[in-house]
Amino acid sequence: MRLHDTRHGCATILFAAGVAPRVMMEIPGRSQVAVTMNVYTHVSEETRREALGHMDRLLKRRRKTD
């Protein structure tokens, strides 16, 4: 693993933990939030599944109230 790769891993782990983007930007030493979020942060399969689960629950809840 290259040192550069650790920035990606660090940003991805912090993102999954719910750390604020501004804080995520400063820990690996980036100068812009957009660069941190667009280049260094990756969405894990677990995070993707969790988000889809939230969407599924919200849609089911909405159907029940219609």
PyRosetta script that sets phi, psi and omega in degrees:
from pyrosetta import init, pose_from_sequence

init()
pose = pose_from_sequence("MRLHDTRHGCATILFAAGVAPRVMMEIPGRSQVAVTMNVYTHVSEETRREALGHMDRLLKRRRKTD")
pose.set_psi(1, 131.8)
pose.set_omega(1, 178.7)
pose.set_phi(2, -83.7)
pose.set_psi(2, 156.2)
pose.set_omega(2, 177.3)
pose.set_phi(3, -55.9)
pose.set_psi(3, -41.0)
pose.set_omega(3, 179.2)
pose.set_phi(4, -57.3)
pose.set_psi(4, -37.4)
pose.set_omega(4, -179.3)
pose.set_phi(5, -64.8)
pose.set_psi(5, -26.9)
pose.set_omega(5, -179.5)
pose.set_phi(6, -66.1)
pose.set_psi(6, -28.6)
pose.set_omega(6, 176.3)
pose.set_phi(7, -63.7)
pose.set_psi(7, -42.0)
pose.set_omega(7, 178.3)
pose.set_phi(8, -63.4)
pose.set_psi(8, -47.1)
pose.set_omega(8, -179.6)
pose.set_phi(9, -63.0)
pose.set_psi(9, -44.0)
pose.set_omega(9, 179.5)
pose.set_phi(10, -61.0)
pose.set_psi(10, -49.9)
pose.set_omega(10, -178.9)
pose.set_phi(11, -62.9)
pose.set_psi(11, -39.8)
pose.set_omega(11, -179.6)
pose.set_phi(12, -66.2)
pose.set_psi(12, -43.3)
pose.set_omega(12, 178.9)
pose.set_phi(13, -65.2)
pose.set_psi(13, -44.7)
pose.set_omega(13, 178.7)
pose.set_phi(14, -63.1)
pose.set_psi(14, -39.9)
pose.set_omega(14, 177.8)
pose.set_phi(15, -61.6)
pose.set_psi(15, -46.3)
pose.set_omega(15, 180.0)
pose.set_phi(16, -63.4)
pose.set_psi(16, -29.1)
pose.set_omega(16, 179.7)
pose.set_phi(17, -82.4)
pose.set_psi(17, -5.1)
pose.set_omega(17, 178.0)
pose.set_phi(18, 84.1)
pose.set_psi(18, 19.0)
pose.set_omega(18, 179.0)
pose.set_phi(19, -70.4)
pose.set_psi(19, 140.6)
pose.set_omega(19, -179.3)
pose.set_phi(20, -59.9)
pose.set_psi(20, 139.1)
pose.set_omega(20, -179.0)
pose.set_phi(21, -54.0)
pose.set_psi(21, -37.2)
pose.set_omega(21, -180.0)
pose.set_phi(22, -62.7)
pose.set_psi(22, -40.9)
pose.set_omega(22, 178.1)
pose.set_phi(23, -68.4)
pose.set_psi(23, -42.4)
pose.set_omega(23, 177.7)
pose.set_phi(24, -57.1)
pose.set_psi(24, -38.1)
pose.set_omega(24, -178.4)
pose.set_phi(25, -64.1)
pose.set_psi(25, -40.9)
pose.set_omega(25, -173.8)
pose.set_phi(26, -78.2)
pose.set_psi(26, -30.9)
pose.set_omega(26, -176.1)
pose.set_phi(27, -64.3)
pose.set_psi(27, -51.3)
pose.set_omega(27, 177.7)
pose.set_phi(28, -82.7)
pose.set_psi(28, 1.7)
pose.set_omega(28, 174.3)
pose.set_phi(29, 83.2)
pose.set_psi(29, 36.4)
pose.set_omega(29, 176.3)
pose.set_phi(30, -89.6)
pose.set_psi(30, 159.4)
pose.set_omega(30, -177.5)
pose.set_phi(31, -102.9)
pose.set_psi(31, -11.1)
pose.set_omega(31, -178.9)
pose.set_phi(32, -138.7)
pose.set_psi(32, 136.4)
pose.set_omega(32, 178.4)
pose.set_phi(33, -59.9)
pose.set_psi(33, -41.5)
pose.set_omega(33, -177.7)
pose.set_phi(34, -59.4)
pose.set_psi(34, -40.3)
pose.set_omega(34, 179.1)
pose.set_phi(35, -64.5)
pose.set_psi(35, -44.8)
pose.set_omega(35, 178.8)
pose.set_phi(36, -59.4)
pose.set_psi(36, -47.9)
pose.set_omega(36, -175.7)
pose.set_phi(37, -72.7)
pose.set_psi(37, -38.8)
pose.set_omega(37, -174.8)
pose.set_phi(38, -86.8)
pose.set_psi(38, -28.2)
pose.set_omega(38, -174.9)
pose.set_phi(39, -107.8)
pose.set_psi(39, -44.4)
pose.set_omega(39, -170.4)
pose.set_phi(40, -95.5)
pose.set_psi(40, -20.7)
pose.set_omega(40, -178.1)
pose.set_phi(41, -93.7)
pose.set_psi(41, 129.7)
pose.set_omega(41, 178.1)
pose.set_phi(42, -121.6)
pose.set_psi(42, 145.5)
pose.set_omega(42, -179.5)
pose.set_phi(43, -92.0)
pose.set_psi(43, 124.1)
pose.set_omega(43, 179.4)
pose.set_phi(44, -77.8)
pose.set_psi(44, 161.8)
pose.set_omega(44, 177.7)
pose.set_phi(45, -61.2)
pose.set_psi(45, -38.8)
pose.set_omega(45, 179.1)
pose.set_phi(46, -63.0)
pose.set_psi(46, -44.2)
pose.set_omega(46, 179.1)
pose.set_phi(47, -64.5)
pose.set_psi(47, -40.4)
pose.set_omega(47, 178.4)
pose.set_phi(48, -61.8)
pose.set_psi(48, -46.2)
pose.set_omega(48, 179.1)
pose.set_phi(49, -62.3)
pose.set_psi(49, -41.0)
pose.set_omega(49, 179.3)
pose.set_phi(50, -62.1)
pose.set_psi(50, -44.2)
pose.set_omega(50, 178.9)
pose.set_phi(51, -63.0)
pose.set_psi(51, -42.2)
pose.set_omega(51, 178.5)
pose.set_phi(52, -66.4)
pose.set_psi(52, -34.5)
pose.set_omega(52, 175.7)
pose.set_phi(53, -63.9)
pose.set_psi(53, -41.4)
pose.set_omega(53, 176.1)
pose.set_phi(54, -60.8)
pose.set_psi(54, -45.6)
pose.set_omega(54, -179.6)
pose.set_phi(55, -61.9)
pose.set_psi(55, -43.4)
pose.set_omega(55, 179.5)
pose.set_phi(56, -59.7)
pose.set_psi(56, -46.5)
pose.set_omega(56, 179.6)
pose.set_phi(57, -63.2)
pose.set_psi(57, -41.7)
pose.set_omega(57, 179.3)
pose.set_phi(58, -64.0)
pose.set_psi(58, -41.7)
pose.set_omega(58, 179.5)
pose.set_phi(59, -67.3)
pose.set_psi(59, -38.7)
pose.set_omega(59, 177.7)
pose.set_phi(60, -65.3)
pose.set_psi(60, -40.9)
pose.set_omega(60, 178.3)
pose.set_phi(61, -62.8)
pose.set_psi(61, -41.7)
pose.set_omega(61, -179.4)
pose.set_phi(62, -65.4)
pose.set_psi(62, -40.1)
pose.set_omega(62, 178.8)
pose.set_phi(63, -62.0)
pose.set_psi(63, -35.9)
pose.set_omega(63, -179.6)
pose.set_phi(64, -67.7)
pose.set_psi(64, -30.7)
pose.set_omega(64, -177.9)
pose.set_phi(65, -88.5)
pose.set_psi(65, -12.2)
pose.set_omega(65, -179.8)
pose.set_phi(66, -80.1)
pose.dump_pdb("model.pdb")
